[in-house]
Amino acid sequence: MADYQVPYTGRFAVIDTDIKSTDSYLFDGLNGRQGDNGRRVYIQFKDNGFPHDLTGETVELQGKDAKGMTKTTESMEHVFSPKAGTCSFLVPGAFYQTAGPYQNAYFVIKKTNTDQVVSTIPVSFSVMENAVFMTTGESVPYLANVDGKLDAVSKRVTSITSSYNDMLDTISDGVSGIGKQVADYMKQLSEKNVATQGGSNSFTGTNHFANIIVDSMSGKAVDDLKAYTANEVNAVKASIGNIKLPQSVSVGADSRDLTIYNGASASSAVDSLYVWQETYPGAIKIYGVGKVHVDSVSNGDNFHIKLPYDLRAGDFILGESYTDHKTKAEIVNGEVQVTLYDGVSNQDVWIDFEIAGLR
């Protein structure tokens, strides 16, 4: 069995799925001390050197600690670029209960919402003893995916129960309302002084009926009730007819048809910068990810990227842009301008940006 030290590209630890089952990655970024909780690691997954597309996938960390206790967690915090395979991962405190090296551990890539395993990558890391502060107790099994499913079922049952109770309250309110209307309309019926079974009776005063069984009803009050009910039903039908379903998003093809100038040019690497556009009703989003070759840019200077899309006034960089260096990305004169805060010469630089705008 061979152990490989995890290489880094910028802040991302590069883990390749093309590794023998008998080998593993020495991942020092996972090392922690007893009592640690929420340790964050940045990872880029690759397939034999090419970026692994995380679209429609999730990542789990599984393992057995030094005492053989099973730990699993689905703690993928954020996917920076699915197509580039870059993400951040939070390791919960249950993984740092027992000091010593993990007997075995794996990153498991699965299809989202299924148990289909796409890839399993062995990793090695250790938990250091905390000799200063008291630990949180004995190590116990931790199955975050099971706990999460049980919590989801509990929330679902609570939601169904709440909806059922709301429905009962609505029915009760409706029945109470109809009962009040019937009582009001009953006062309008003719009344005799003495009510007889089988006779035609007229009631002019206020009367209390503990239980009413009606085989047939007629008269203005009933006609009014029928008209009211018909109007309410027609109003509901009209409202349903006006509901419009949202239109689906349109995703354009990847493109490397870019013009990169003013100190930089297109990279010859397989993961050179490429872009694609998503079109929504009234809006667009543009994604860019990959490497750009910086020929020579001094500290504080910038280079430009002309995209194969129409950037307009009001379009803006959405969120944060990630690179191997301190940078700032902004839209200037319909192009993406990237400012470098440390000088770079004859070197590939990783670029990751998102643009949003109204159309």
BELDA-V351841 format. One line per field, one symbol per residue. burial: b if it has 16 or more other C-alpha atoms within 10 Angstrom, else e. Layout:
# BELDA-V351841
burial = ???
This chain:
# BELDA-V351841
burial = eeeeebeeeeebbbbbbebeeeebbbbeebbbbbbbbebbbbbbbbeeeebbbbeebbbbbbbbbbbebbbbbbbbeebbbbebbbbbbbbbbbbbbbbbbbebbbbbbbbeeeeeeeebbbbbbbbbbbeeeebeeebbebebeeeeeeeeeeeeeeeeeeeeeeeeeeeeeeeeeeeeeeeebbbeeeeeeeeeeeeeeebeeeeeeeeeeeeeeeeebeeeeeeeeeeeeeeeeeeeeeeeeeeeeeeeeeeeebebeebbbbbeeebbbbbbbebbeeebbbbbbbbbbbbbbeeebbbbbbbeeebeeebbbbeebbbebebbbbbeebbbbbbbbeebeeebbbbbbbbbbee
